[in-house]
Amino acid sequence: MSASAKTPVYNLNVKDKFNLSKFLVQWEMILVYILILINVVLMATKGNLYFTPGTIQSIIQSGMDLSPLVLGMIFVLMVGDIDVSVASTMIMSSMVTGLFMDAGIPAVLCVIAGILAGGLCGAFNGFLVAYMNMPSVIVTISTSMLFRGIVKIILDVNVLKNFPDFYVTLAWTNILGIPLALICFLLMAVVFVIVLHKSSFGRKLYIIGNNSVCAVYSGIHVKRIKLAVFILMGLMAGITSIFFVGRMGGGVSSTMGTGYELDVIAICVLGGISTNGGKGRVYGPVISTLIMAFLSYSLGLMGVDANSRKIMIGFILIIAVLIPNINKSLIDNIKLKLLYSNNKNIEALNLKSAQEIKSLSSLIEETKKDTSMSESDRMEKIKKYNEKILAIKTKCKEQTIKLKAEAARTQGVQKSHEKSVQ
């Protein structure tokens, strides 16, 4: 077979053109607007404090003690599971590091031991969820109490204060005016972006989250991946213990970190991660982490107590979960009533016609750019496409009128039947 007779190779990659209007209204950009609005309100109400050197850094640092947990939770939610034991795992990791430090073990080994302890807790969760087929919410609620109970038994009322010096340095140091904790968070976020959006592992997470049964029949080792995700969540809890202990000034007790798991889930959901799995991107939770930091700090400056702030976070979580449903169901119902007279057949007809017109419009644009044709041929072809578009519009209009008339007749018959029955 000659080289010219070989089957042509087609590029199957689909690359959407950049659309500025869509970009400006996507969820991540809305989060950016919210972050800007919070800053504007803070500047207007507490201008003297806002522009004081170190205030912005302090606000950002206040939200960084749970930031690695957010990254780990993205993957857990992506596969359709949830982990409410992350705060207890974090305290468990902190305790292991502190006890090893008290035992005189080198600091590097103590830090590694603490992170690995978090990984073991995550592996325990992952085994029960993936291989024992237990619901993740039940498993992690149980292990949350288990891990926290172990810490309380071991520490009792004692406080561990012997931790590596770099913990406090990481939590409170600024480099060129930028918090070091933020830099570390963004670097970790870049890794998670690459893994989730650019690797086969990330694509598998989306597939599992959308349909785990389909993923199994596609040859994906769902159980292994879920186990890996929970282990990663545990390791991120171990890393979070570094930020957390540093933020607390180098000390930890068994009662610290309560409620962190709810904050982390709220941040992820606000960032656009679906609790049903298979939907979301890393960028949203990164932005919403900063939103929560600025929001909590702003409310604190305005005299709102901690309990009231928790209530507001709860409302934010509910609203963030409802927004996608409102967008899909409510707007679709409004369109159906206003544009299509509450008739599904009319809606289907118009949507099909709109799709055909869109395809023909694309062909017209391609024809205009086709330099291989003469001007007369190009104009003739465009004329035919326009005639087809006009025919589709006319036919759609006629059938819509016909369907509306049939619906009106049917409705009239039903009303007359109801009156006769009465």
C-alpha positions as CSV (number, residue, x, y, z in Angstrom):
1,M,0.0,0.0,0.0
2,S,1.4,3.4,-1.0
3,A,1.9,6.1,1.5
4,S,-0.8,8.2,-0.2
5,A,-3.4,5.4,0.3
6,K,-3.0,5.3,4.0
7,T,-6.0,6.2,6.1
8,P,-5.9,9.9,7.1
9,V,-5.3,10.8,10.7
10,Y,-7.9,13.1,12.2
11,N,-7.4,15.3,15.1
12,L,-10.1,14.4,17.6
13,N,-9.2,17.1,20.2
14,V,-12.0,19.5,20.8
15,K,-10.8,23.0,21.6
16,D,-13.5,25.6,22.4
17,K,-12.7,29.1,21.5
18,F,-12.3,31.5,24.4
19,N,-15.6,33.3,25.1
20,L,-15.2,36.4,27.3
21,S,-18.9,36.7,28.2
22,K,-19.0,33.0,29.4
23,F,-15.7,33.5,31.3
24,L,-17.0,36.5,33.1
25,V,-20.1,34.7,34.4
26,Q,-18.6,31.4,35.3
27,W,-18.7,30.4,39.0
28,E,-15.1,31.0,39.8
29,M,-15.4,34.6,38.5
30,I,-18.5,35.1,40.6
31,L,-16.4,34.1,43.6
32,V,-13.8,36.7,42.6
33,Y,-16.5,39.3,42.5
34,I,-17.7,38.3,46.0
35,L,-14.1,38.5,47.3
36,I,-13.7,41.9,45.8
37,L,-17.1,43.0,47.3
38,I,-16.1,41.8,50.8
39,N,-12.8,43.8,50.5
40,V,-14.7,46.9,49.4
41,V,-17.1,46.7,52.3
42,L,-14.2,46.2,54.7
43,M,-12.4,49.2,53.3
44,A,-15.6,51.3,53.6
45,T,-16.4,50.3,57.1
46,K,-12.9,49.7,58.6
47,G,-10.7,51.8,56.3
48,N,-8.2,52.8,59.0
49,L,-7.6,49.2,60.0
50,Y,-7.8,47.7,56.5
51,F,-4.9,49.9,55.3
52,T,-2.8,49.4,58.4
53,P,0.3,47.4,57.4
54,G,0.0,43.7,58.2
55,T,-3.8,43.6,58.3
56,I,-4.3,41.9,54.9
57,Q,-1.5,39.4,55.7
58,S,-3.2,38.6,59.1
59,I,-6.6,38.1,57.3
60,I,-5.1,35.6,54.8
61,Q,-3.1,33.8,57.5
62,S,-6.2,33.3,59.5
63,G,-7.6,31.1,56.7
64,M,-4.5,29.1,55.9
65,D,-4.6,26.8,58.9
66,L,-7.2,24.6,57.1
67,S,-6.2,25.2,53.5
68,P,-4.6,21.8,52.8
69,L,-7.7,20.1,54.1
70,V,-9.7,21.9,51.4
71,L,-7.5,20.5,48.7
72,G,-7.8,17.0,50.0
73,M,-11.6,17.3,50.4
74,I,-11.9,18.3,46.7
75,F,-10.8,14.8,45.7
76,V,-13.1,13.1,48.3
77,L,-16.1,15.0,47.2
78,M,-15.2,14.5,43.5
79,V,-15.7,10.7,43.8
80,G,-19.1,11.2,45.5
81,D,-18.0,10.6,49.1
82,I,-17.4,12.8,52.1
83,D,-15.0,12.9,55.1
84,V,-16.1,14.5,58.3
85,S,-13.2,13.0,60.3
86,V,-10.6,15.4,58.9
87,A,-10.4,17.6,62.0
88,S,-9.9,14.6,64.3
89,T,-7.3,13.2,61.9
90,M,-5.5,16.5,61.9
91,I,-5.4,16.5,65.8
92,M,-4.3,12.9,65.8
93,S,-1.4,13.8,63.5
94,S,-0.5,16.8,65.7
95,M,-0.5,14.6,68.8
96,V,1.8,12.0,67.1
97,T,4.3,14.7,66.1
98,G,4.2,16.3,69.6
99,L,4.7,13.0,71.4
100,F,7.6,12.0,69.2
101,M,9.2,15.4,69.8
102,D,8.8,14.9,73.6
103,A,10.5,11.5,73.2
104,G,13.6,13.2,71.7
105,I,13.3,11.9,68.2
106,P,14.7,14.2,65.4
107,A,12.3,16.9,64.2
108,V,12.2,15.7,60.6
109,L,11.2,12.2,61.6
110,C,8.6,13.5,64.0
111,V,7.0,15.6,61.2
112,I,7.0,12.6,58.8
113,A,5.5,10.4,61.5
114,G,2.7,12.9,62.1
115,I,1.9,13.1,58.4
116,L,2.0,9.2,58.0
117,A,-0.3,8.9,61.0
118,G,-2.8,11.0,59.1
119,G,-2.3,8.8,56.1
120,L,-3.0,5.7,58.2
121,C,-6.3,7.3,59.5
122,G,-7.2,8.0,55.9
123,A,-6.4,4.5,54.9
124,F,-8.6,3.1,57.6
125,N,-11.5,5.3,56.3
126,G,-10.8,4.3,52.7
127,F,-10.8,0.6,53.5
128,L,-14.1,0.7,55.2
129,V,-15.7,2.9,52.4
130,A,-14.1,1.2,49.4
131,Y,-13.7,-2.4,50.4
132,M,-16.4,-2.9,53.0
133,N,-19.0,-0.8,51.0
134,M,-20.0,1.3,54.0
135,P,-21.4,4.8,53.5
136,S,-18.6,7.4,53.8
137,V,-20.6,9.7,56.0
138,I,-21.3,7.0,58.6
139,V,-17.7,5.7,58.5
140,T,-16.2,9.2,58.9
141,I,-18.6,10.3,61.7
142,S,-17.6,7.1,63.5
143,T,-13.9,7.5,63.0
144,S,-14.1,11.2,63.9
145,M,-15.3,10.2,67.4
146,L,-12.8,7.3,67.4
147,F,-9.7,9.4,66.6
148,R,-10.8,12.3,68.8
149,G,-11.5,9.8,71.7
150,I,-8.0,8.3,71.3
151,V,-6.4,11.8,71.5
152,K,-8.5,12.7,74.6
153,I,-7.5,9.4,76.4
154,I,-3.8,9.9,75.6
155,L,-3.6,13.7,76.3
156,D,-6.4,14.1,78.8
157,V,-6.2,17.8,79.8
158,N,-2.5,18.2,78.8
159,V,-1.2,20.5,76.1
160,L,1.6,19.5,73.8
161,K,4.0,22.4,73.3
162,N,7.1,20.9,71.9
163,F,7.0,21.2,68.1
164,P,9.5,22.1,65.4
165,D,10.3,25.8,65.3
166,F,9.4,26.1,61.6
167,Y,5.7,25.5,62.4
168,V,5.3,29.0,63.8
169,T,7.6,30.4,61.1
170,L,5.4,28.9,58.3
171,A,2.2,30.2,59.8
172,W,3.3,33.8,60.6
173,T,6.1,34.7,58.3
174,N,5.7,37.0,55.2
175,I,8.0,37.0,52.2
176,L,7.9,40.4,50.4
177,G,4.6,41.1,52.0
178,I,3.1,37.8,51.0
179,P,2.2,35.2,53.7
180,L,4.5,32.2,53.4
181,A,1.5,30.0,54.2
182,L,-0.4,31.4,51.2
183,I,2.6,30.7,49.0
184,C,2.7,27.1,50.2
185,F,-1.1,26.7,49.7
186,L,-0.9,28.0,46.1
187,L,2.0,25.7,45.3
188,M,0.0,22.7,46.6
189,A,-3.0,23.9,44.7
190,V,-1.0,23.9,41.4
191,V,-0.1,20.3,42.0
192,F,-3.8,19.4,42.6
193,V,-4.8,21.4,39.5
194,I,-2.4,19.3,37.4
195,V,-3.5,16.0,38.9
196,L,-7.2,16.7,38.7
197,H,-7.4,18.5,35.3
198,K,-4.4,17.2,33.4
199,S,-3.9,13.6,34.4
200,S,-5.7,10.3,33.8
201,F,-6.1,9.9,37.5
202,G,-8.1,13.1,37.6
203,R,-10.3,12.0,34.7
204,K,-11.1,8.8,36.6
205,L,-12.2,10.8,39.6
206,Y,-14.8,12.6,37.4
207,I,-16.0,9.4,35.9
208,I,-16.4,7.7,39.3
209,G,-18.2,10.7,40.7
210,N,-20.7,10.8,37.8
211,N,-21.3,7.0,37.7
212,S,-19.3,4.6,39.7
213,V,-21.0,1.5,38.1
214,C,-20.1,2.8,34.6
215,A,-16.6,3.4,35.9
216,V,-16.3,-0.2,37.0
217,Y,-17.4,-1.5,33.6
218,S,-15.0,0.9,31.9
219,G,-12.1,-1.0,33.6
220,I,-11.4,1.6,36.3
221,H,-10.3,0.2,39.7
222,V,-12.9,2.2,41.7
223,K,-12.0,0.6,45.0
224,R,-8.3,1.3,44.7
225,I,-8.9,4.9,43.6
226,K,-11.3,5.6,46.5
227,L,-8.7,4.1,48.9
228,A,-6.0,6.3,47.4
229,V,-8.2,9.4,47.7
230,F,-8.9,8.8,51.4
231,I,-5.2,8.1,52.0
232,L,-4.4,11.4,50.3
233,M,-7.0,13.1,52.5
234,G,-5.3,11.7,55.6
235,L,-1.9,12.9,54.4
236,M,-3.3,16.3,53.7
237,A,-4.7,16.3,57.2
238,G,-1.2,15.5,58.5
239,I,0.2,18.4,56.5
240,T,-2.6,20.7,57.8
241,S,-1.4,19.9,61.3
242,I,1.8,21.8,60.5
243,F,-0.2,25.0,59.5
244,F,-2.7,24.5,62.4
245,V,-0.2,24.0,65.2
246,G,1.9,26.9,63.9
247,R,-1.2,29.1,63.8
248,M,-2.0,28.1,67.4
249,G,1.5,29.3,68.5
250,G,3.1,25.9,68.7
251,G,0.7,24.1,71.0
252,V,-2.1,21.6,70.7
253,S,-4.8,20.0,72.9
254,S,-7.5,17.4,72.4
255,T,-10.3,20.0,72.2
256,M,-8.8,22.0,69.3
257,G,-10.0,22.0,65.7
258,T,-13.6,21.1,66.4
259,G,-15.9,22.2,63.6
260,Y,-13.1,22.5,61.0
261,E,-14.6,19.7,59.0
262,L,-17.8,21.7,58.4
263,D,-15.8,24.8,57.4
264,V,-13.8,22.7,54.9
265,I,-16.9,21.2,53.3
266,A,-18.6,24.6,53.2
267,I,-15.5,26.1,51.4
268,C,-15.5,23.2,48.8
269,V,-19.2,23.5,48.1
270,L,-19.0,27.3,47.9
271,G,-16.1,26.7,45.4
272,G,-18.4,24.8,43.1
273,I,-17.5,21.2,44.1
274,S,-20.7,19.0,43.9
275,T,-21.5,16.9,47.0
276,N,-22.9,14.3,44.5
277,G,-19.5,13.9,42.9
278,G,-18.1,14.4,39.4
279,K,-18.4,18.2,39.2
280,G,-16.1,21.1,40.0
281,R,-12.6,22.5,39.7
282,V,-9.8,23.3,42.0
283,Y,-9.8,27.0,41.3
284,G,-13.2,27.6,43.0
285,P,-12.2,26.2,46.5
286,V,-8.9,28.1,46.4
287,I,-10.8,31.4,45.9
288,S,-13.5,30.4,48.4
289,T,-10.8,29.7,51.0
290,L,-9.8,33.4,50.8
291,I,-13.5,34.4,50.8
292,M,-14.1,32.5,54.1
293,A,-10.9,34.1,55.6
294,F,-12.0,37.6,54.7
295,L,-15.6,37.0,55.7
296,S,-14.8,35.6,59.1
297,Y,-12.3,38.3,59.8
298,S,-14.8,41.0,58.6
299,L,-17.6,39.7,60.7
300,G,-15.3,39.5,63.7
301,L,-14.4,43.2,63.3
302,M,-18.0,44.1,63.1
303,G,-18.7,42.5,66.5
304,V,-20.4,39.3,65.3
305,D,-19.7,36.5,67.8
306,A,-18.2,33.1,66.8
307,N,-21.5,31.2,67.1
308,S,-23.3,33.7,64.8
309,R,-20.5,33.3,62.3
310,K,-21.1,29.6,62.3
311,I,-24.7,30.2,61.6
312,M,-23.8,32.4,58.7
313,I,-21.4,29.7,57.3
314,G,-24.3,27.2,57.6
315,F,-26.5,29.5,55.5
316,I,-23.8,30.0,53.0
317,L,-23.4,26.2,52.6
318,I,-27.2,25.8,52.1
319,I,-27.3,28.6,49.5
320,A,-24.3,27.3,47.7
321,V,-25.9,23.8,47.4
322,L,-29.2,25.3,46.2
323,I,-27.8,27.6,43.5
324,P,-27.0,24.9,40.9
325,N,-30.5,23.4,41.4
326,I,-32.1,26.9,41.1
327,N,-30.2,27.5,37.9
328,K,-31.3,24.2,36.4
329,S,-34.8,23.7,37.5
330,L,-36.2,27.2,38.2
331,I,-34.8,28.9,35.1
332,D,-35.9,25.9,32.9
333,N,-39.4,26.1,34.3
334,I,-39.6,29.9,33.7
335,K,-38.5,29.4,30.1
336,L,-41.0,26.6,29.6
337,K,-43.9,28.8,30.9
338,L,-42.9,32.1,29.3
339,L,-41.4,31.0,25.9
340,Y,-43.1,27.7,25.2
341,S,-46.6,28.1,26.8
342,N,-45.7,25.3,29.3
343,N,-45.7,22.8,26.5
344,K,-42.8,20.3,26.3
345,N,-43.5,19.5,22.6
346,I,-43.2,23.2,21.7
347,E,-40.0,23.5,23.8
348,A,-38.5,20.4,22.0
349,L,-39.4,21.7,18.6
350,N,-37.9,25.2,19.2
351,L,-34.7,23.8,20.7
352,K,-34.2,21.4,17.8
353,S,-34.8,24.3,15.3
354,A,-32.4,26.5,17.2
355,Q,-29.7,23.8,17.0
356,E,-30.2,23.4,13.3
357,I,-30.0,27.1,12.7
358,K,-26.8,27.3,14.8
359,S,-25.2,24.6,12.7
360,L,-26.2,26.3,9.5
361,S,-24.8,29.7,10.8
362,S,-21.5,28.0,11.6
363,L,-21.4,26.7,8.0
364,I,-22.1,30.2,6.7
365,E,-19.1,31.5,8.7
366,E,-16.9,28.7,7.4
367,T,-18.0,29.4,3.9
368,K,-17.2,33.2,4.2
369,K,-13.6,32.2,5.2
370,D,-13.2,29.6,2.5
371,T,-10.7,31.1,-0.1
372,S,-10.7,28.0,-2.3
373,M,-14.1,29.0,-3.7
374,S,-14.9,31.8,-6.1
375,E,-16.8,34.8,-4.9
376,S,-19.9,33.9,-6.9
377,D,-19.9,30.2,-5.6
378,R,-19.4,31.4,-2.1
379,M,-22.3,33.8,-2.3
380,E,-24.5,31.2,-3.9
381,K,-23.7,28.7,-1.1
382,I,-24.4,31.3,1.6
383,K,-27.7,32.1,-0.1
384,K,-28.8,28.4,0.1
385,Y,-27.9,28.2,3.7
386,N,-29.9,31.4,4.5
387,E,-32.9,29.9,2.6
388,K,-32.6,26.8,4.7
389,I,-32.5,28.9,7.9
390,L,-35.6,30.8,6.8
391,A,-37.4,27.6,5.9
392,I,-36.6,26.1,9.4
393,K,-37.9,29.3,11.1
394,T,-41.1,29.3,9.1
395,K,-41.7,25.6,9.7
396,C,-41.0,26.0,13.4
397,K,-43.4,29.0,13.7
398,E,-46.2,27.1,11.8
399,Q,-45.8,24.0,13.9
400,T,-45.7,26.0,17.1
401,I,-49.0,27.7,16.3
402,K,-50.5,24.3,15.4
403,L,-49.3,22.8,18.7
404,K,-50.6,25.7,20.7
405,A,-54.0,25.4,19.0
406,E,-54.1,21.7,19.8
407,A,-53.1,22.3,23.4
408,A,-55.9,25.0,23.7
409,R,-58.5,22.6,22.3
410,T,-57.4,19.8,24.6
411,Q,-57.6,22.2,27.6
412,G,-61.0,23.3,26.5
413,V,-62.3,19.7,26.3
414,Q,-60.9,18.9,29.7
415,K,-62.6,22.0,31.2
416,S,-66.0,21.2,29.6
417,H,-65.7,17.6,30.8
418,E,-65.0,18.8,34.4
419,K,-68.0,21.1,34.3
420,S,-70.2,18.2,33.1
421,V,-69.0,16.0,35.9
422,Q,-69.7,18.7,38.5
